[in-house]
Amino acid sequence: MIHQQTVDAQDTANQPKRRVPLQALIAALALLGMATTGILHLSSLHDVSIRGVPAPNVPLLVVLAFGGLPLVYELLRNLFKGIFGSDLLAGISIVASFLLHQYLAGALVVLMLSGGQALEEYAASNASSVLKALAKRMPNMATLVKGHELKQIPLLDVKVGDIVAVFPHALCPVDGTVISGHGTMDESYLTGEPYRVSKAPGTAVLSGSINGEAALNIRCDRPAQDSRYSKIMQVMRDAEERKPQMRRLADKLGAAYTPLALALALSAWAYSGQPLRFLAVLVAATPCPLLIAIPISIIGSISLAARMGIIIKDPSVLENISSCRVAIFDKTGTLTYGKPKLTEIVPAIGRDTKHVLALVASLEHYSKHPLASAILDAATEAAVPTYEAEAVSEVPGMGLHATINGSEIHVTGRKQLNDREPLLATELPPPVAGMECVVMIDGKIGATLRFRDEPRPDGAKFIEHLSPKHGVSRVMLVSGDRDAEVKHLAEQVGITEVFASQSPEQKLELVRRETAALPTVFLGDGINDAPALTAATVGIAFGNNSEITGEAADAVILDSSLTKVDDLIHIGRRMRTIALQSAVGGIALSLTAMGIAAIGHLTPVEGAIAQEAIDVLAVVNSLRAAFPPKQLSDYGQR
């Protein structure tokens, strides 16, 4: 709710800086220890011993004592809980390196293990960034109107029935009804509608909407904690808390590799009766391909995506996106451009289309209506002349009036005309999906203007290729827009599963339901999409217009291109292939080395050298992920 989130945001600002996580400190200690060892080896102290321990080994022993022991303790706790993974084998390797006096190898394992855990802790600590962004966006104060006086009061103190002033370009702090003033509000962040909505006395407004150029007085109809914006914050919090955590690829492989490595090491010891073989096998089994190669593949792929205008916010998107089997699209700004366009002029009998366009464009120069820019753009494209307008007036709920070139011009809506002159309204063409306005000339119907939020030209081709190329079994269109408009777009792009007039809560519930059955990818661009983006297996935000949507998403497509979505799928698939090559190939080579060590043909030192060579091969292969192949995408023009 607004109250709780506002307090949370303020508390966060007042708190001291977050303490550095323990794992980050251990990683720093490992780096410092190895650097100090290198310096000592190059200095005159390399032959000095401290209580029988060579001086260069002392920093490494400190790393193993203060860095390795806490890691080993934590891994033992996981072991007792029945959690087996590559980290467990790394912990055993730390102990083995100490027993074998392979201190540098142990310090490297400490660095790899603690560094990976530090990155995970950092990601977890930022899990509430979306909620903080929402709370930051919403004002804490409201301007209360008392007679002729204006007073700033805390938003939480606004009561139902209070009158609140909303100044030009400000965020509306409450859900309410316009009492005085007329203008427009941008509700697209909340409703998904791509248009600025006219506001006049009696019309409803939503908290979080962006006011236009005219000041409005709003009567508060709901307390702040029950407002529309507050509900979005609540479902956002709920979505974050219920988002499933994906297991790392390394853990999945390590779950099988670790018991196998231990079994082989124990068998070698039991068969030979030599503990040295046990240690040799463990050193050769150190899971560096899992601990290093996979992160390098991920980092390289993130870098490649960034160069292509794709920001990866959650690395797990690269592992998961190619496995998604359900694609869920928001309408506005994803499959459409999010800008209305004049698509058709239906003139009355005897009226010339270009002449009507010239007249209405001459009038719309004086209008702040959300469709005015679309009319002016169409007039410019058609190169029609414009005329001087006289006696321009705009009565709320009645439309725009003026005298132009000797004719009385009136631009209104179908509903308004039907309310005033129902017989005249019967002459209008049948309504269709989308927005429209009616142009009256000297009291008679001149034309009907129709508008659409135009679909992206490549939308149908993109939807069509999802199944054969990426194994997507279902494609859904989910929008807060009107039913007729959403269905019309669905027909154009080839989507059969359509859900219109969906609130953020309904979108969230739908995505949760689908994600519980199959992995999902959700694509959206508005604040109303943020909860759904968080709940999907993979959430992709189009554009960088909303900080909140970008924070909620796993990836952000900066230039809102469907081709970039295909690029992202291929980058994820390629990353997974390269990571598996490096990890599985490294494990296969490690198993070979372990087998040789088990039969006594590799000493622990030789096993460590062999493992280092395997690590180099795995890392070199993983580095390929950062470089684009000759052809990445199989969709669109490159």
Helices and strands as residue ranges (DSSP letters): H 2-14, H 22-42, E 49-50, E 53-54, G 55-57, H 58-63, I 64-68, H 69-80, H 86-99, H 103-125, H 129-137, E 141-146, E 149-154, G 155-157, E 163-166, E 176-180, E 183-186, H 188-191, E 196-199, E 204-205, E 210-211, E 216-220, G 224-226, H 228-242, H 249-272, H 275-284, H 288-288, I 289-293, H 294-307, E 310-312, H 316-320, G 321-323, E 326-329, I 331-335, E 336-347, H 353-364, H 372-382, E 389-395, E 399-404, E 407-412, H 414-420, H 422-425, E 435-441, E 444-455, H 459-470, E 474-478, H 483-493, E 497-499, H 504-517, E 520-524, G 527-529, H 530-535, E 538-542, H 547-552, E 555-557, H 562-598, H 604-622, G 623-626
